Structure formats: C-alpha cells, structure tokens
Amino acid sequence: MSGITPHDNDVLFGVGYRVINHPGNQHFRAVVEAKRPVFLEAKRTEKRKIAMRIVDEIHDLDPPGRFLIEDRNNINAKGNAKVWKCVETKKAVDKVMHRIREKEKRAAGAVSKQQHAQLPDSAHIPIPPAFAGGAHSNPHPLPLHASAG
C-alpha cells in the first residue's frame, strides 16, 4: 500500500522531531494559539464550533491541509517510510480541543509562577519557626494527649 505522502499544509498526529517540526504542525499551532483567547472566552457550547472552524481553516489551505495519522498496519513498498492516512473529522476536532486545553493548562501554570515571582518582598509571609520543622512538628505547646489525673 502506498498511503498518503504528507505535504506542508498537513497536520501530522504523533510525537517526535519530524512531527513537531513539520510545517503543517507549526502552522496548526499558530492557528490554535491565535484562536485561543476567543476559545477561552466562549461558552462551553461554542467551543467545539470554534475547534471545527480551525479544522475547516486547515482544510481550506491551498493545497488543502489534512489531518494525518501513521497507519501502523501498513508499510510502503520500500518498507522504510511511514504510511499515512486521513483521520475522520471528529478526531481532527478532538485534536484541536486537546491542543487548546493543553496550552490553557501550561499557560495557567506559567501565569501563577510568573505572578508569584512578581510579588514584592513584603507580600511573602515568613514561615514561623514552629512550622519550619515539617509536617510532623507540633507548633502548639499543648500536649497531644490529656493526662489522666
């Protein structure tokens, strides 16, 4: 089976240097990043529609972009190159949704670290010595068990 030969507008599913640096994947990441603010502000019911518009934007390129996955059940005639096949639209939309959520999680973590780093020194609360000993230290002078007596 010969399969599909990816071109520069195609988005490749998978991992690794070739996939990350494929021109279609780079363009895809840029499109998703540009639409991310609209997606994050959208109501839940609108998010899938926004993802579908991103898929349509890739399909509308010249030549049309396709969402491709490696067909591991087939090898090309030479036996040394990957065979690619198109994924169904639902899977392409799911990839867009995943990519946007992935960026959202990373951005949320980066923002909180960045905000913490920008706090003035006066905003950092020192840890009292009684708590500095860790989870097993007892910061209270009261005995843990009442004595019988």
Solvent accessible surface area in square Angstrom, and as a share of the most:
residue,aa,sasa,rsa
1,M,149,0.66
2,S,95,0.62
3,G,29,0.28
4,I,46,0.23
5,T,113,0.66
6,P,24,0.15
7,H,52,0.23
8,D,92,0.48
9,N,32,0.16
10,D,0,0.00
11,V,0,0.00
12,L,0,0.00
13,F,27,0.11
14,G,52,0.50
15,V,137,0.79
16,G,34,0.33
17,Y,178,0.68
18,R,127,0.46
19,V,9,0.05
20,I,95,0.48
21,N,56,0.29
22,H,21,0.09
23,P,62,0.39
24,G,1,0.01
25,N,8,0.04
26,Q,83,0.37
27,H,72,0.32
28,F,5,0.02
29,R,65,0.24
30,A,60,0.46
31,V,11,0.06
32,V,1,0.00
33,E,73,0.33
34,A,76,0.59
35,K,67,0.28
36,R,37,0.13
37,P,80,0.50
38,V,87,0.50
39,F,3,0.01
40,L,61,0.31
41,E,151,0.68
42,A,23,0.18
43,K,156,0.66
44,R,216,0.79
45,T,106,0.62
46,E,66,0.29
47,K,44,0.19
48,R,112,0.41
49,K,111,0.47
50,I,6,0.03
51,A,0,0.00
52,M,66,0.29
53,R,133,0.48
54,I,0,0.00
55,V,0,0.00
56,D,57,0.29
57,E,64,0.29
58,I,0,0.00
59,H,70,0.31
60,D,116,0.60
61,L,44,0.22
62,D,136,0.71
63,P,67,0.42
64,P,79,0.50
65,G,1,0.01
66,R,66,0.24
67,F,5,0.02
68,L,0,0.00
69,I,46,0.23
70,E,45,0.20
71,D,11,0.06
72,R,202,0.74
73,N,140,0.72
74,N,50,0.26
75,I,119,0.60
76,N,26,0.13
77,A,107,0.83
78,K,168,0.71
79,G,44,0.42
80,N,123,0.63
81,A,50,0.39
82,K,89,0.38
83,V,2,0.01
84,W,6,0.02
85,K,94,0.40
86,C,69,0.41
87,V,22,0.12
88,E,113,0.51
89,T,63,0.36
90,K,138,0.58
91,K,79,0.33
92,A,2,0.01
93,V,6,0.03
94,D,48,0.25
95,K,46,0.20
96,V,0,0.00
97,M,23,0.10
98,H,104,0.47
99,R,47,0.17
100,I,0,0.00
101,R,106,0.39
102,E,44,0.20
103,K,53,0.22
104,E,65,0.29
105,K,150,0.63
106,R,146,0.53
107,A,29,0.22
108,A,63,0.49
109,G,32,0.31
110,A,59,0.46
111,V,69,0.40
112,S,63,0.41
113,K,153,0.65
114,Q,107,0.47
115,Q,110,0.49
116,H,105,0.47
117,A,83,0.64
118,Q,129,0.57
119,L,79,0.39
120,P,84,0.53
121,D,130,0.68
122,S,107,0.69
123,A,45,0.35
124,H,80,0.36
125,I,154,0.78
126,P,111,0.70
127,I,123,0.62
128,P,68,0.43
129,P,121,0.76
130,A,47,0.37
131,F,114,0.48
132,A,73,0.56
133,G,62,0.60
134,G,43,0.42
135,A,102,0.79
136,H,186,0.83
137,S,42,0.27
138,N,71,0.37
139,P,40,0.25
140,H,115,0.52
141,P,131,0.83
142,L,131,0.65
143,P,107,0.67
144,L,144,0.72
145,H,155,0.69
146,A,105,0.81
147,S,105,0.68
148,A,109,0.85
149,G,124,1.19
